Amino acid sequence: MRIMMSAAASPVAPGIIRHLQTLGHTVIGHDSSPYIEKTIADRHIRSPRAIGGSYMRFLMNFENSYDLYLPFLDEELRLFGIAGPLANCICSPDVLTFTSKTRQQTALALANLPIAPAVQVIIKPDEGRGGSGILRTTAAGGFVVQRLLKGQEFTIDVLTDMDGKFLFAVPRERLAANGVSTIGRIKMDDDLIELAQEVVSKFKFAGPINIQVITDDDGTDYIIEVNARLSGSCMFTVMAGFDILDATVRLHEGKPFIPPAKVEEITVRRSYIEERI
């Protein structure tokens, strides 16, 4: 199968590309980076940034070049939610809800799902007196204002079928991160898996998603964010025994889902190496 994916020049892309290739697929990678041609993808395409109509036109020009499109950018998902998804792209119906921090927090709260409690802040003008211009709010300038949570952070890789039915989930601890996880430990925690099932039951997803959770010091699991796409560190889950990439391709092909026989609770380290380009 010909698979096209975005963010192909990102640090996490090589493992994903290489794995798809070992499964027998041809990978077409695109990225706005000028170094996209140095990636290991079978074909490299320099794309515009994922903003506005120029990006959508770019993608539509290549719709006959691939059999499945795997999005990895929230910005493009937002465009898909507005303009409609690409042909042969797995895209959740509720994608617009989950590409906005404020919309998703409101939606999660209305669904009675556990999120970090909102806190009220006071915003004062730089110059003012007598209480003039003071604003009491739980949202400031497009930001979500929440209580700071201290605890262990998890990402749950989740797969749903094309009708939004929960299929499987693998939680992993984020032991170290630099934007994305650099060290993660698989932890098949029943409470986290049940939380993922509850999220899926409240919204309309399709295919792979990931849910970010913090287990606070008091043991409470709070949903921090839901991303309606594959996670950048999905290879951690693949290495543990749940090949979410292969399962996503199989879903697109209309093949039945086969749950993994075993998921190992392994620790995975992502290492970067230097190479001349």
N, C-alpha and C positions, 0 to 999 in steps of 0.2 A: 504494500500500500504506500502511496505517496502522502506523507504527512508534512504539513506546513506548520511552523510554530514561530511565535514572536519571541522577542528578548533572547535571540539566539547567540548574541555576543556577551551575555551576562555571565558572571562567574559560575552560576549554578547550571548553565545550559549544557556544558560538555558531557556530564554524566547522563543527562536525559537523552541527549542526541545519540550518544554511543549505545545506550540501552535500546533505544528504538531501532537502531541499525542492527544490533544483534538479534532482534526479533524478526529481522528480514525486511524492514521498511526503509524506504528512501526518505530522507529528511531534507526538507527545504526550509532553511533558516533565514529569517529576516530580522533586521535590527537597524536602528538609526545610527548606530556607531559606524565611524569610518573604517573600523577594523573588522567588519562583518566577514570579509573575504578570508580572514585568517582562522575562521572557525572550522570544526571538523564536519560540518553539515555537508551533505552531498551536493547541495546547490546553495549559493549565498546570494541574498538580495538586500541591497541598501534601501531602507524604507524611510519615509518621512516620520516625524514624531507623531505619536498617537493622539493628535488633536485635530478636530475639524474635518471638513469634507475631503481634504486632500488625502488623508489617511484611508478613509473609506474607499475613495476612488482607486487608490493604490491597491488595496486588498481585492477589490472587485475585478481589477485587471488580471488577477492571477487565479480566479475561481476555477478555471479549467485546468490548472496546473497541479491540483492536489485533490486527494480523496477525503481527507480529514484535516480540519484546521484546529490546532490546539492553542487557545489564547492563554497568555501568562501575564497580561498587563491589565490592571484595573481600568486604565484610561480607555483601552479599546472596548472593554466590556460596557463601559458607560456609553460609548458610541453605538454599540450593538443594541443597547436598551432603547436608545432614541430612534435609530434608523432601522432597526431590525437586524437579526443576526445574519452572518454570511451563510451561503450555501455550504452544506457539509461541515458545519461548526456546531459543536455541542455547547449550547448556551442556555442557562437557566431562565425561565420566564420571569422570576423575581429579581433579575440582575440589577435593575435600576435601584431597587431598595438597598442592595448590598454593595453598591459602589459609592454610597454616601454615608459618612459616619453618623450624621445626625438622623437621616431617615432610618438607617438600620437600628440605631439605638431606640428610636421611638417605636419601631415595629417590634423589636425584641421585648420591650417593656409592655406593649399592648398584648403580646402573646404570653405574658406572665413567665418569661424566661429570666434566669438570674443574670443581671448585669450589675456593674459597679454602681452604687448609689450616686445619684446626682447631688452636687453640693452647690450651695448658693455663694456667689462671690459678689463683692462690691467693686464696681469700676468707678473711679473718680477722675474727673478731668484734671489735666495738668495745672490749669489755672482756673480757680473758682473759689467761691466762699459761700457760707451760709447753707451748705447742703445742695447748692445749685448744680445740676448736671450729674448727680450721683445716680448710678444705675445698679439695681440689685437683680441678678440674673443667674440662671443655670446654663446659659449658652452665651458665648461671647465671640462675635465676629466670625461665625461659621465654625467655631470650635465647640466640642463637647466637653463640658466641665464635670468631672467625676471625682469621687474620693480616690485617693492614691491607695492602691492595693499592694501589699507586700506578701510575696509567696512564690510558689513554683509555677512557672509558665509552661503550658503545654500547647502543642498543635495537634489537632485531630484530623487526619486525612480520612475523608468520607467519600463513599461512592453510592450514588443513587441510580436507579434505572431511569429510562427516558420519561417515565410517568411520575417520577419523584419518589418512588418507593425506596426506602432504606435497604441497602444491600450489605454493606460492611464498613467497619471503621477501625482505624489503628491510631491510638494516641501515642505521642512521644514527648518526652520532656525536652525542653530547650535548655541544655546545660551550658552552652556558650553560643553567642550570636554576634554577628557583625552585619546588621541589617537582616540577613538570613541566618539560619542555624549553621554553626560550624561544628558543634558537637551535640548530638541528640541521642536519647536513650528511649527505645521502644518500651512502653508500659501499658499492657493490656488491662487497663483499669476499668472495671465494670461500671462504676459511677460515671466516668467520662464517656464511655460508649453509650450508656443510657441517655446522657445529656445530648449527645449527637443525634440519637434517634428522636428525641423530643424536638430538637430544632428542625429536623427534616419533616416531622409530622405537622409542623405549624406553617411551613412555607412551601413554595413550589420550586423545586430545584430539578436539574437534569444533569446526570453525569457526575463528575468529580467536584467536590468542594473541600474547603478546609476551615476549621473552626479554631480560633485561638482562645485559650482559657487560662485564667490564673486561679490556682487553688490558694486561697488566702490563708494566713497563719491560723485562722480559726477552723480550717478544714472545709470552708465553703467554696464551691466551684462557681466562678463568675465568668460569663462570656465577655470577652474583650472585643472580638471582631469575628465576622463571618465573611469569607471570601468565596464567591461563587465561581471557583476555578481550581485547577491543580495548584498545589503549593510548590514553591520553588525548591523545597527540600523533599519532594515526594520520593526521591531515590532512597531516602532513609527507610521508608516504608517498603519499597520494592526489595531492598536488601534483606529486610526482616522476614520476607516470605509472602507479602501481599503485593502482587504486581499490579498496582493501580493503573499504570500506563497501558499494559496489555489488556486489562479488563475494560478500560475506557474504549480502546480500539474495538474490542469484541462487541461492546454495546452498540457502537456505531454501525457495526456490520450486522446487527440483529441476532447475534449469537447469544446463547444462554450464559448467565453468570455462573461461574464455578468458584465457590469460596475456597480460600487457601486451606490446605490440610493442616498447616501449622504456621503460626506467627512467632518468631523467636524474639525474646526480649533482649535484643542486642544493643550495644552502644556503637554509634557510627561517628567517625570524625571526617570532616571535609577538609582536605588539604589543598592549598594552592601551590602551583609550581611555576617557576619562571621559564619562559621560552622566548627566543628571539623571533620577532615577526617583521 
